[in-house]
Amino acid sequence: MSSQAHPFTLALAQAHSLGEGLQWHAPSGRWWWTDIQGSCIHAWTPGAATTLQVRLPERVGCFVHARSGALILAMAKRIARLTLPDLQATGVVDTQPEELAPLEAQLPSTRANDGRCDRSGAFVFGTLDEAEPRRTIGGFYQYSRARGLRRLPLDGVAIANSICFSPDGRRLYYCDSPTRRIMVCDYDSASARVSEPRVFVRKDGEAAIPDGSTIDAQGCLWNAEWGNGAVARYASDGRLLARYSVPVRDVTCPALGGPGGDQIAVTTARVGLSSAELMAMPQSGSLFGMTVAAGLYLAETLFNDD
């Protein structure tokens, strides 16, 4: 295992309350992410001085890009479709997305959280309970154009996170963050069926709480460690290969990409930090990045809306 002092450096100074859902979208050549508490989606072309800020009427836990160029949003209580006229635009845009399906209407304290497309182009995401103490009433879902919204047969969760897929799409990784365990199960997209989950990584006794994850072309999982100021990389058998420091405490979601496919970036958060902590970590809520070996980038699958 290797560990380095702050190999992640500031890529884009921001002050997001809860940056999440980071992804590299090759067709637009931009990093895209959501500030959940700010009810905004952001996009940034590396090296550019300005960003796109898409203001929405409801918080967005996560979202995916579609083959058509649209965005599919897991908003707090609904799945929605958003079409932007220009994916290269900058400045502030106010939008009203089209609702596709309601989400957990019977559970007023839950909202959508982490998610991404499986390798077949279906949108898989989870929910969390915002009430305190948090209850394991959230779930995991798959949304596809052909079959609509289906709940995956996994146990209830308090905070769904770490959703990603093996390169061949046959394994689903996920976690319930408070348990400090990343799980893995066999997954079939067409039937929305899973095998009995098994533990992939335990973070028991560590400061780290597993947040968002992504998979590289070697099948290794990169996990953002909330509360630990780091991104950890695990082999496909769960061995810890490396842990890379980020110069703020609460790290939320990593993504591979960049113009040359040799970058990893990560979103971070400010929510819950005290005034003293914000003074000590003023870059909290920003985007950080570092260079990785060529060939690790594995493109996110676009949502199948053909």
Backbone bond lengths (Angstrom), bond angles and torsions (degrees), N, CA, C in turn:
res aa  C-N    CA-C-N  psi(-1)  N-CA   C-N-CA  omega(-1)  CA-C   N-CA-C  phi
1 M - - - 1.457 - - 1.513 109.97 -
2 S 1.329 116.85 141.33 1.457 121.03 175.66 1.511 109.05 -118.77
3 S 1.333 116.24 150.58 1.459 121.89 176.30 1.512 107.71 -144.77
4 Q 1.314 116.85 138.79 1.449 120.95 -177.33 1.516 109.61 -129.89
5 A 1.352 116.18 152.03 1.460 121.41 178.30 1.521 109.35 -79.34
6 H 1.315 115.20 107.95 1.461 122.46 175.49 1.530 114.47 51.38
7 P 1.334 118.21 54.45 1.469 117.56 172.94 1.518 111.56 -68.64
8 F 1.349 117.85 -24.21 1.460 120.85 171.65 1.530 108.17 -76.54
9 T 1.310 115.81 130.13 1.456 120.75 177.80 1.528 109.30 -120.73
10 L 1.309 115.74 164.48 1.460 120.78 -177.44 1.526 110.41 -62.37
11 A 1.316 116.56 126.06 1.460 122.38 176.13 1.521 111.23 -101.87
12 L 1.333 116.59 -41.45 1.465 121.48 -178.47 1.521 107.95 -151.83
13 A 1.332 116.03 116.30 1.461 120.43 179.61 1.521 109.94 -71.26
14 Q 1.312 116.22 124.35 1.451 123.67 177.58 1.525 108.06 -141.91
15 A 1.319 116.71 169.53 1.461 121.29 177.85 1.525 109.53 -131.26
16 H 1.332 115.80 48.60 1.459 120.38 -178.47 1.524 110.47 -71.48
17 S 1.325 115.40 141.65 1.457 119.77 174.63 1.526 110.69 -66.62
18 L 1.346 115.89 -45.71 1.467 120.05 -176.19 1.530 109.03 -149.43
19 G 1.335 115.56 79.09 1.459 120.04 174.90 1.517 109.93 -66.77
20 E 1.333 117.03 137.39 1.475 121.66 -177.22 1.525 109.50 -157.97
21 G 1.339 115.42 175.53 1.462 121.92 170.02 1.514 115.26 62.87
22 L 1.317 118.49 30.13 1.462 121.51 -176.00 1.525 111.42 -65.03
23 Q 1.337 115.73 142.12 1.465 121.83 176.73 1.523 109.88 -157.72
24 W 1.320 115.49 149.24 1.461 121.97 172.78 1.521 107.26 -96.40
25 H 1.344 116.09 123.47 1.459 121.98 -179.98 1.521 107.55 -108.10
26 A 1.338 116.14 100.93 1.466 120.53 -174.64 1.526 113.65 -60.76
27 P 1.351 120.25 -39.56 1.465 118.77 -179.32 1.529 114.04 -58.29
28 S 1.325 117.40 -33.54 1.464 119.77 178.23 1.522 112.43 -97.37
29 G 1.335 117.38 -11.84 1.460 121.10 -179.08 1.516 112.64 65.65
30 R 1.346 116.19 38.38 1.458 119.82 -174.43 1.530 110.99 -138.40
31 W 1.346 114.20 153.95 1.452 121.50 165.43 1.534 108.18 -83.65
32 W 1.321 116.56 136.50 1.463 122.57 178.80 1.525 108.48 -126.68
33 W 1.340 116.68 142.04 1.460 120.60 177.53 1.525 109.22 -159.56
34 T 1.335 115.62 171.51 1.456 121.69 178.42 1.520 109.80 -117.91
35 D 1.320 116.56 142.02 1.462 122.01 164.49 1.524 104.77 -100.87
36 I 1.320 115.75 100.27 1.464 119.82 -169.94 1.525 111.47 -58.77
37 Q 1.314 116.28 -51.69 1.462 119.25 -175.99 1.523 112.17 -68.67
38 G 1.319 117.44 -24.00 1.457 121.41 178.83 1.513 114.21 -86.18
39 S 1.347 117.56 -3.24 1.478 123.00 -178.67 1.525 111.54 52.91
40 C 1.333 115.48 44.33 1.467 120.81 -178.46 1.521 111.02 -136.81
41 I 1.333 115.56 146.36 1.461 122.73 166.15 1.522 107.07 -105.93
42 H 1.334 115.57 140.03 1.457 121.26 -178.97 1.523 110.07 -122.63
43 A 1.327 116.18 151.19 1.462 122.20 174.63 1.520 108.32 -140.63
44 W 1.325 115.14 143.70 1.465 120.38 -176.02 1.528 109.94 -146.29
45 T 1.318 115.81 130.07 1.456 122.40 172.81 1.518 107.99 -88.37
46 P 1.335 120.08 122.97 1.467 121.21 -177.73 1.528 111.97 -51.78
47 G 1.317 114.58 131.42 1.459 121.02 -179.97 1.511 114.16 91.07
48 A 1.327 117.75 -15.21 1.460 120.65 -178.62 1.523 110.31 -76.47
49 A 1.338 114.97 152.65 1.460 120.42 -178.66 1.521 112.42 -86.27
50 T 1.329 116.86 -17.84 1.460 120.57 -176.45 1.521 110.82 -126.87
51 T 1.328 115.76 161.05 1.461 122.35 -178.59 1.521 109.63 -123.42
52 L 1.321 114.69 171.11 1.461 121.85 168.47 1.519 108.01 -99.98
53 Q 1.330 116.27 132.62 1.454 122.02 176.23 1.520 108.09 -123.27
54 V 1.331 115.84 113.00 1.462 121.98 -179.23 1.526 108.36 -101.35
55 R 1.315 116.23 110.20 1.464 120.85 -178.47 1.526 109.88 -89.16
56 L 1.343 115.65 132.61 1.457 122.40 -174.19 1.517 111.07 -123.12
57 P 1.326 117.41 157.58 1.463 120.16 -177.40 1.527 114.12 -78.49
58 E 1.307 117.48 -2.53 1.462 121.64 -175.85 1.517 107.63 -152.43
59 R 1.324 116.51 152.89 1.463 120.27 178.25 1.528 111.72 -62.86
60 V 1.326 115.50 147.01 1.468 122.56 178.34 1.522 107.83 -116.97
61 G 1.341 116.56 114.96 1.454 120.32 178.78 1.509 112.33 -72.33
62 C 1.339 116.36 -40.65 1.454 122.49 178.74 1.520 108.02 -162.46
63 F 1.311 116.32 168.92 1.460 120.88 179.96 1.517 108.68 -158.46
64 V 1.335 115.40 164.02 1.461 121.10 176.97 1.523 108.90 -136.28
65 H 1.318 115.28 155.47 1.458 120.95 173.34 1.520 109.23 -88.57
66 A 1.330 115.82 145.20 1.459 122.16 -179.29 1.525 110.75 -105.59
67 R 1.331 115.21 161.71 1.463 120.44 178.92 1.525 111.46 -60.26
68 S 1.332 116.31 -30.93 1.460 121.26 -178.17 1.520 112.93 -73.45
69 G 1.347 116.90 -14.28 1.451 121.27 -173.71 1.513 113.23 102.04
70 A 1.335 116.93 -10.56 1.458 120.79 177.05 1.526 110.24 -75.71
71 L 1.328 116.47 171.04 1.452 123.85 172.28 1.520 108.27 -114.59
72 I 1.323 117.03 138.04 1.460 122.99 173.60 1.521 106.94 -106.27
73 L 1.329 116.45 122.13 1.454 122.45 -171.76 1.522 111.30 -108.77
74 A 1.328 116.33 134.33 1.463 120.99 166.09 1.518 105.92 -96.40
75 M 1.335 115.33 90.08 1.454 120.82 179.35 1.522 108.91 -80.38
76 A 1.305 117.26 175.42 1.459 120.37 -172.52 1.529 111.97 -51.21
77 K 1.326 117.82 -47.12 1.458 121.03 -175.03 1.521 113.27 -130.88
78 R 1.316 118.29 22.77 1.461 120.11 179.01 1.519 110.57 -164.37
79 I 1.322 114.78 155.45 1.457 122.34 169.01 1.518 106.79 -94.75
80 A 1.332 117.10 136.28 1.456 120.47 -175.19 1.519 110.47 -142.28
81 R 1.325 114.39 160.87 1.464 122.28 178.11 1.521 108.67 -116.15
82 L 1.328 115.15 134.66 1.459 120.89 -179.34 1.523 109.08 -128.82
83 T 1.318 116.55 126.11 1.460 121.44 175.72 1.518 108.92 -111.57
84 L 1.321 116.01 118.29 1.456 121.50 177.27 1.522 108.63 -97.21
85 P 1.328 118.56 135.42 1.461 120.02 -177.87 1.519 113.68 -66.83
86 D 1.348 117.26 -25.25 1.462 120.62 -176.59 1.521 109.19 -146.96
87 L 1.331 116.83 108.64 1.465 120.91 -179.75 1.524 112.22 -73.06
88 Q 1.334 117.46 -7.47 1.463 122.01 177.73 1.527 112.22 -100.30
89 A 1.324 117.43 1.98 1.458 121.30 -175.02 1.528 111.22 -64.38
90 T 1.327 115.99 159.04 1.456 122.95 171.63 1.529 107.76 -127.67
91 G 1.315 115.57 171.04 1.452 119.94 -178.41 1.514 111.72 92.84
92 V 1.318 115.85 -165.00 1.460 122.58 -175.02 1.526 110.06 -105.83
93 V 1.335 115.90 131.14 1.456 122.53 179.32 1.521 108.29 -126.25
94 D 1.323 117.80 130.23 1.462 122.31 173.39 1.524 108.90 -99.67
95 T 1.329 117.23 131.96 1.458 120.53 -173.95 1.523 111.36 -135.34
96 Q 1.310 114.97 160.17 1.468 123.05 174.18 1.528 107.27 -130.65
97 P 1.334 118.04 98.78 1.468 119.87 -176.90 1.519 112.33 -71.14
98 E 1.321 114.99 164.67 1.465 123.06 179.15 1.526 109.53 -92.44
99 E 1.319 117.53 125.23 1.462 120.34 -179.76 1.521 110.61 -71.91
100 L 1.343 115.74 135.86 1.458 122.45 177.42 1.526 112.09 -107.41
101 A 1.323 117.08 -36.47 1.467 120.63 -178.39 1.516 109.15 -162.59
102 P 1.344 118.23 141.33 1.465 120.62 173.80 1.525 110.04 -73.13
103 L 1.340 115.92 160.05 1.460 120.72 -176.34 1.527 110.10 -133.28
104 E 1.314 116.72 117.73 1.460 124.23 174.50 1.530 112.60 47.34
105 A 1.319 115.76 48.09 1.471 120.71 179.07 1.523 112.08 -59.75
106 Q 1.337 116.40 -25.74 1.459 121.17 -178.30 1.523 112.33 -81.32
107 L 1.351 117.32 -4.03 1.470 122.28 -177.63 1.532 108.69 -123.84
108 P 1.314 118.80 86.54 1.464 120.61 -173.07 1.518 115.23 -64.43
109 S 1.341 118.36 -19.56 1.470 119.65 -176.81 1.520 113.61 -92.95
110 T 1.343 119.04 2.63 1.464 120.15 -178.77 1.527 111.33 -102.09
111 R 1.331 115.04 160.82 1.465 122.08 171.68 1.510 108.76 -149.15
112 A 1.342 115.86 162.42 1.460 120.92 175.63 1.516 110.31 -66.30
113 N 1.323 116.23 148.99 1.456 121.02 177.71 1.524 109.33 -131.47
114 D 1.308 118.65 -115.43 1.462 123.47 -170.94 1.529 112.61 -79.71
115 G 1.348 117.39 153.00 1.458 121.12 174.47 1.511 112.94 176.45
116 R 1.349 114.95 169.67 1.463 122.44 176.27 1.522 108.14 -166.46
117 C 1.326 117.49 174.50 1.467 121.13 177.95 1.517 111.20 -78.49
118 D 1.335 116.14 143.86 1.453 119.24 168.62 1.527 108.47 -77.49
119 R 1.328 117.79 178.07 1.467 120.49 -172.98 1.528 112.30 -73.49
120 S 1.331 117.05 -8.84 1.464 120.28 176.12 1.522 112.68 -95.02
121 G 1.335 116.41 -5.82 1.454 119.82 178.85 1.503 115.10 94.68
122 A 1.345 118.22 16.41 1.466 121.74 171.63 1.523 108.49 -94.27
123 F 1.319 117.31 146.30 1.455 124.34 -177.33 1.522 108.72 -89.16
124 V 1.333 116.73 119.30 1.461 122.15 179.81 1.525 108.08 -116.05
125 F 1.321 116.36 129.65 1.463 120.47 -176.12 1.522 109.56 -152.03
126 G 1.333 115.27 170.42 1.453 120.32 179.33 1.509 111.25 -132.73
127 T 1.323 115.64 172.00 1.450 121.86 -179.76 1.525 110.34 -122.22
128 L 1.333 115.51 169.23 1.463 121.14 176.93 1.517 109.69 -137.40
129 D 1.329 114.53 161.75 1.463 121.19 176.44 1.517 108.26 -98.14
130 E 1.330 117.19 124.72 1.464 121.24 -179.17 1.528 112.87 -88.94
131 A 1.322 118.32 -11.11 1.462 120.62 179.83 1.532 110.03 -73.67
132 E 1.321 115.69 155.26 1.462 121.26 175.23 1.518 109.44 -115.81
133 P 1.319 119.32 132.85 1.467 125.07 -5.87 1.518 111.02 -70.31
134 R 1.323 115.48 148.76 1.460 120.03 -178.50 1.529 110.25 -67.49
135 R 1.326 114.85 137.90 1.460 120.68 178.58 1.526 109.37 -108.88
136 T 1.302 116.49 157.22 1.472 121.06 -179.09 1.522 109.52 -86.11
137 I 1.335 115.92 61.77 1.463 121.46 -177.87 1.525 112.22 -108.77
138 G 1.341 116.89 -5.06 1.459 119.86 176.87 1.518 111.12 -75.57
139 G 1.319 115.92 170.18 1.455 120.22 -178.99 1.504 112.58 -145.04
140 F 1.324 114.94 -179.47 1.464 123.43 177.00 1.526 108.13 -116.90
141 Y 1.325 116.12 139.46 1.459 121.54 -173.08 1.518 111.05 -134.97
142 Q 1.313 114.18 156.39 1.462 121.63 170.62 1.524 107.72 -123.39
143 Y 1.338 115.74 131.14 1.461 119.69 175.29 1.523 108.68 -120.25
144 S 1.337 116.74 128.02 1.457 122.20 176.25 1.516 109.07 -136.31
145 R 1.296 115.61 156.78 1.465 119.38 178.43 1.536 110.45 -65.23
146 A 1.322 116.59 -36.79 1.461 120.17 -175.10 1.529 112.49 -74.11
147 R 1.341 116.94 -36.01 1.465 119.51 -170.83 1.523 114.35 -120.81
148 G 1.307 117.88 -0.51 1.457 120.30 178.87 1.519 111.99 71.93
149 L 1.325 115.32 -148.51 1.463 121.52 -175.62 1.522 110.09 -95.77
150 R 1.349 115.84 125.51 1.462 121.54 178.09 1.528 108.96 -130.43
151 R 1.321 115.85 135.43 1.466 119.15 176.14 1.522 109.60 -81.59
152 L 1.329 116.63 133.55 1.460 120.88 177.31 1.526 109.30 -77.84
153 P 1.342 117.92 143.70 1.465 121.56 -176.94 1.529 111.82 -78.82
154 L 1.336 115.66 65.64 1.458 122.94 176.02 1.525 108.22 -120.91
155 D 1.325 116.43 156.22 1.461 120.50 -178.48 1.525 110.86 -61.81
156 G 1.336 115.43 158.42 1.448 120.91 175.92 1.524 111.60 -62.91
157 V 1.326 115.71 152.62 1.463 121.53 -177.59 1.520 110.04 -131.82
158 A 1.338 115.35 155.49 1.454 121.05 173.88 1.529 110.27 -86.11
159 I 1.353 116.91 -42.54 1.466 122.30 179.08 1.522 108.24 -141.10
160 A 1.317 117.86 100.41 1.461 121.57 178.91 1.523 109.75 -73.46
161 N 1.324 115.92 133.26 1.461 121.33 -177.71 1.524 110.45 -155.73
162 S 1.345 114.78 177.18 1.465 123.30 168.22 1.528 113.84 65.24
163 I 1.337 118.40 23.64 1.460 121.21 -176.12 1.528 110.64 -74.43
164 C 1.320 116.66 121.98 1.464 122.24 175.37 1.527 108.30 -162.04
165 F 1.327 115.77 171.71 1.459 121.30 -170.78 1.520 111.27 -131.67
166 S 1.332 115.98 144.50 1.456 120.87 174.98 1.528 109.34 -59.87
167 P 1.329 118.13 158.46 1.465 119.57 -178.23 1.519 114.33 -55.07
168 D 1.339 117.91 -32.83 1.466 119.59 179.01 1.526 112.72 -87.04
169 G 1.332 117.12 -2.01 1.453 121.25 177.27 1.514 115.55 78.57
170 R 1.315 118.20 3.41 1.461 120.79 -174.17 1.518 113.95 -90.60
171 R 1.327 116.98 -8.94 1.458 120.14 177.98 1.517 109.75 -125.00
172 L 1.324 115.33 135.06 1.455 123.42 175.97 1.522 108.63 -108.50
173 Y 1.336 115.79 128.22 1.457 122.23 173.98 1.524 108.13 -105.51
174 Y 1.334 116.17 143.98 1.460 119.94 179.36 1.517 108.30 -163.30
175 C 1.326 117.17 171.55 1.457 119.52 172.77 1.512 110.44 -152.82
176 D 1.319 115.16 160.88 1.446 124.35 162.79 1.524 103.95 -105.68
177 S 1.331 117.46 103.85 1.466 121.63 -167.11 1.525 115.16 -48.98
178 P 1.349 120.40 -44.26 1.470 118.29 -177.91 1.522 115.11 -61.38
179 T 1.326 118.00 -21.25 1.466 119.87 179.48 1.522 112.46 -77.74
180 R 1.362 117.13 -14.68 1.473 123.30 -178.44 1.525 111.87 58.97
181 R 1.316 116.77 31.04 1.465 120.92 176.74 1.528 109.35 -128.99
182 I 1.308 116.74 132.19 1.460 121.83 170.29 1.522 107.03 -94.28
183 M 1.325 116.15 129.58 1.451 122.49 -176.70 1.529 110.11 -106.20
184 V 1.316 115.72 162.84 1.458 121.82 175.17 1.522 108.60 -142.07
185 C 1.325 115.93 145.14 1.465 120.35 176.14 1.525 108.45 -148.73
186 D 1.316 115.50 158.48 1.462 120.05 172.12 1.525 107.80 -70.20
187 Y 1.334 116.08 148.27 1.461 120.03 -171.49 1.510 109.68 -142.50
188 D 1.338 115.41 135.41 1.456 121.75 174.70 1.523 108.11 -122.11
189 S 1.323 116.20 116.41 1.461 120.54 -174.44 1.524 111.95 -67.60
190 A 1.324 117.83 -43.28 1.463 121.04 -173.89 1.526 112.13 -61.80
191 S 1.326 116.87 -40.73 1.464 121.00 -177.34 1.523 112.73 -95.90
192 A 1.348 117.30 -10.38 1.473 122.59 -174.68 1.532 110.76 57.98
193 R 1.334 115.85 37.10 1.456 121.02 178.45 1.519 110.88 -106.46
194 V 1.335 115.39 151.35 1.462 121.69 177.87 1.520 109.24 -132.83
195 S 1.326 115.38 158.99 1.462 120.39 174.26 1.528 109.39 -85.84
196 E 1.317 116.38 178.30 1.461 120.95 174.11 1.534 109.00 -61.08
197 P 1.334 118.73 124.45 1.471 119.96 -178.93 1.519 111.73 -66.04
198 R 1.324 115.54 151.76 1.449 122.77 175.28 1.526 108.87 -134.60
199 V 1.329 116.39 156.22 1.456 120.79 -176.88 1.521 109.53 -74.04
200 F 1.324 116.52 128.10 1.464 122.63 175.80 1.528 110.25 -96.15
201 V 1.314 118.06 -47.15 1.466 122.98 -179.31 1.520 108.63 -141.49
202 R 1.331 116.13 136.15 1.461 122.17 170.55 1.525 108.96 -109.04
203 K 1.320 116.40 132.96 1.464 121.04 174.63 1.530 109.94 -113.38
204 D 1.318 116.98 28.03 1.454 121.66 -179.47 1.525 110.38 -57.72
205 G 1.335 116.15 137.48 1.454 120.13 176.67 1.511 114.26 78.11
206 E 1.322 118.43 0.87 1.455 121.84 179.43 1.524 109.83 -102.11
207 A 1.333 115.73 160.76 1.466 120.10 173.76 1.520 110.40 -71.16
208 A 1.326 115.74 -21.37 1.460 120.97 -172.30 1.521 112.23 -72.24
209 I 1.331 115.39 132.95 1.457 123.21 169.60 1.522 107.01 -112.81
210 P 1.332 119.66 122.78 1.469 119.78 -176.41 1.522 111.99 -66.07
211 D 1.328 115.02 129.17 1.465 121.76 175.70 1.523 107.23 -115.42
212 G 1.330 119.17 -135.91 1.454 121.21 -175.30 1.515 113.44 -67.24
213 S 1.340 115.83 155.20 1.465 122.03 179.24 1.523 110.56 -138.22
214 T 1.333 114.76 161.13 1.457 121.36 172.04 1.520 108.54 -144.29
215 I 1.318 116.33 161.57 1.467 122.74 -178.02 1.520 109.31 -113.44
216 D 1.337 116.13 138.89 1.468 119.09 176.56 1.528 110.69 -98.11
217 A 1.330 115.80 177.83 1.463 121.15 -174.53 1.524 112.45 -67.26
218 Q 1.328 118.25 -17.23 1.460 121.67 176.38 1.526 112.02 -88.83
219 G 1.324 117.01 1.63 1.459 120.60 -178.81 1.508 114.10 83.16
220 C 1.335 117.43 10.92 1.459 121.27 179.26 1.527 110.22 -87.40
221 L 1.322 115.95 146.72 1.455 122.56 -177.65 1.519 109.98 -102.75
222 W 1.340 115.95 128.38 1.468 123.08 175.02 1.522 107.34 -104.30
223 N 1.330 116.31 124.06 1.462 120.77 -176.14 1.521 111.38 -121.04
224 A 1.341 116.17 129.37 1.459 121.86 173.98 1.520 108.92 -77.68
225 E 1.328 116.42 130.29 1.461 121.24 -175.91 1.539 110.25 -105.35
226 W 1.317 115.18 100.49 1.460 122.16 176.83 1.535 108.92 -64.18
227 G 1.325 115.92 133.27 1.455 120.86 178.33 1.507 114.60 83.88
228 N 1.335 118.08 -5.08 1.457 121.88 -174.47 1.521 113.21 -122.06
229 G 1.338 118.39 -3.86 1.462 121.03 177.11 1.508 113.43 57.30
230 A 1.343 117.50 45.68 1.457 119.29 -175.80 1.517 111.11 -157.10
231 V 1.343 114.26 161.57 1.456 123.49 169.14 1.523 106.78 -121.45
232 A 1.328 117.42 125.78 1.462 122.48 -178.95 1.525 109.86 -105.05
233 R 1.337 116.10 143.86 1.464 121.58 176.46 1.520 108.92 -115.45
234 Y 1.346 115.63 128.69 1.460 121.96 -177.80 1.525 110.41 -119.03
235 A 1.327 116.46 141.42 1.457 121.67 172.70 1.518 109.41 -68.67
236 S 1.322 116.50 166.51 1.469 120.59 -177.39 1.523 112.94 -64.74
237 D 1.333 117.75 -14.16 1.465 120.72 175.99 1.525 111.94 -98.03
238 G 1.332 117.85 7.40 1.454 121.98 176.12 1.509 115.64 92.73
239 R 1.338 118.29 -1.52 1.468 120.26 178.31 1.536 110.48 -69.87
240 L 1.337 116.88 136.73 1.451 121.40 175.29 1.529 109.03 -74.32
241 L 1.326 116.32 119.36 1.462 121.15 -179.25 1.524 111.94 -95.42
242 A 1.309 117.62 -37.15 1.461 121.00 -177.48 1.516 109.22 -164.18
243 R 1.329 114.91 156.63 1.464 121.37 173.43 1.524 106.61 -134.94
244 Y 1.313 116.44 124.49 1.463 122.64 -174.65 1.526 109.72 -113.48
245 S 1.315 116.28 127.73 1.452 121.49 -175.03 1.526 112.31 -78.09
246 V 1.316 114.85 146.57 1.462 124.42 173.80 1.529 106.31 -121.31
247 P 1.340 119.39 137.62 1.464 120.26 -172.01 1.531 115.59 -78.50
248 V 1.329 118.13 25.89 1.463 122.92 169.98 1.520 107.35 -138.92
249 R 1.332 116.84 166.35 1.464 119.12 -170.43 1.520 114.03 -81.20
250 D 1.340 116.47 -47.34 1.457 119.96 -168.57 1.530 111.11 -101.02
251 V 1.324 114.51 101.19 1.462 124.48 -175.43 1.526 107.35 -103.20
252 T 1.346 117.11 134.98 1.462 118.42 -165.27 1.527 116.55 -117.71
253 C 1.346 119.08 -45.04 1.465 118.61 -173.81 1.528 110.99 -154.86
254 P 1.340 118.48 121.07 1.454 121.67 177.65 1.527 111.43 -94.36
255 A 1.329 115.86 156.82 1.468 121.48 173.85 1.514 108.83 -152.30
256 L 1.319 115.59 142.00 1.465 122.43 175.62 1.516 109.64 -95.72
257 G 1.339 116.21 149.35 1.458 119.29 178.23 1.509 111.80 157.52
258 G 1.326 115.21 -132.62 1.453 121.11 -174.98 1.509 111.33 90.38
259 P 1.347 117.65 163.66 1.469 121.20 -176.84 1.520 113.94 -55.07
260 G 1.342 117.25 -35.12 1.457 121.12 179.49 1.510 113.57 -100.18
261 G 1.333 117.39 2.81 1.459 121.25 -178.73 1.517 113.85 68.10
262 D 1.327 117.29 18.81 1.466 120.59 -176.14 1.525 112.26 -120.03
263 Q 1.337 116.41 28.55 1.453 120.36 -179.87 1.525 110.29 -124.01
264 I 1.328 115.39 151.23 1.454 121.48 164.82 1.516 106.23 -125.32
265 A 1.317 115.62 133.10 1.457 121.65 178.60 1.522 108.60 -122.65
266 V 1.341 115.13 161.99 1.463 119.43 -178.52 1.526 109.57 -147.37
267 T 1.326 115.91 139.95 1.455 122.03 173.65 1.525 109.87 -87.79
268 T 1.339 115.20 159.68 1.456 121.16 -179.18 1.530 109.29 -140.66
269 A 1.341 116.55 177.22 1.459 121.02 -173.11 1.520 111.73 -136.41
270 R 1.338 114.80 156.71 1.456 123.32 173.72 1.526 112.12 -112.99
271 V 1.319 117.01 -19.27 1.457 121.55 -173.61 1.531 110.50 -56.87
272 G 1.326 116.32 134.26 1.455 121.05 177.38 1.506 115.42 85.66
273 L 1.330 118.86 -6.55 1.460 120.68 179.13 1.527 109.90 -82.18
274 S 1.315 116.05 141.51 1.460 120.87 177.82 1.522 110.21 -76.91
275 S 1.315 116.54 169.10 1.472 120.62 177.12 1.520 110.78 -58.74
276 A 1.318 116.59 -40.79 1.460 120.27 179.40 1.528 111.17 -65.29
277 E 1.333 116.60 -40.63 1.467 120.28 178.96 1.523 111.18 -66.84
278 L 1.326 117.30 -37.76 1.468 119.85 177.87 1.522 110.96 -68.11
279 M 1.311 117.52 -34.15 1.466 119.86 175.53 1.522 110.80 -66.32
280 A 1.339 116.01 -36.90 1.466 120.07 -179.93 1.524 111.90 -77.03
281 M 1.343 117.27 -28.03 1.468 122.33 -178.47 1.532 109.24 -130.54
282 P 1.345 117.22 66.69 1.465 120.17 -173.44 1.527 114.35 -66.68
283 Q 1.318 117.87 -16.81 1.465 120.76 179.59 1.528 112.92 -86.41
284 S 1.305 117.99 2.81 1.465 120.99 176.97 1.521 109.39 -56.15
285 G 1.331 116.12 137.61 1.457 121.24 -175.92 1.506 113.80 92.88
286 S 1.341 117.03 1.85 1.467 122.43 -179.77 1.520 111.39 -96.10
287 L 1.325 114.71 175.89 1.463 123.17 176.10 1.524 108.10 -102.81
288 F 1.328 116.66 130.46 1.466 122.27 179.86 1.523 109.34 -120.41
289 G 1.340 116.60 155.89 1.456 119.63 -179.00 1.508 112.87 -151.02
290 M 1.342 115.29 166.19 1.461 121.75 172.24 1.525 108.61 -155.37
291 T 1.325 115.36 162.68 1.458 121.94 179.33 1.526 109.69 -85.35
292 V 1.332 116.20 140.69 1.462 121.89 176.88 1.531 108.64 -124.07
293 A 1.310 116.42 172.05 1.465 121.43 -179.87 1.527 110.77 -64.10
294 A 1.310 115.41 145.75 1.461 120.35 177.01 1.527 109.74 -61.57
295 G 1.322 116.59 144.29 1.454 121.36 175.68 1.513 115.27 93.70
296 L 1.335 118.19 -2.29 1.470 119.74 179.42 1.529 112.62 -85.11
297 Y 1.321 116.93 -23.48 1.468 120.17 -176.57 1.522 111.09 -65.89
298 L 1.315 115.12 128.39 1.463 123.18 175.11 1.516 106.69 -124.83
299 A 1.329 116.66 114.96 1.466 120.85 -172.97 1.525 111.38 -62.78
300 E 1.323 115.76 142.73 1.455 121.27 172.14 1.526 108.87 -67.43
301 T 1.331 116.52 139.41 1.462 120.81 176.61 1.532 109.35 -73.59
302 L 1.315 115.92 136.76 1.463 120.94 177.42 1.531 109.97 -79.88
303 F 1.316 115.60 145.96 1.464 120.80 178.86 1.525 109.72 -62.04
304 N 1.316 115.61 133.11 1.468 121.43 -175.89 1.530 109.61 -83.73
305 D 1.333 115.92 95.07 1.465 119.56 175.33 1.516 111.91 -116.27
306 D 1.328 116.20 25.57 1.472 121.19 177.05 1.530 109.56 -64.91
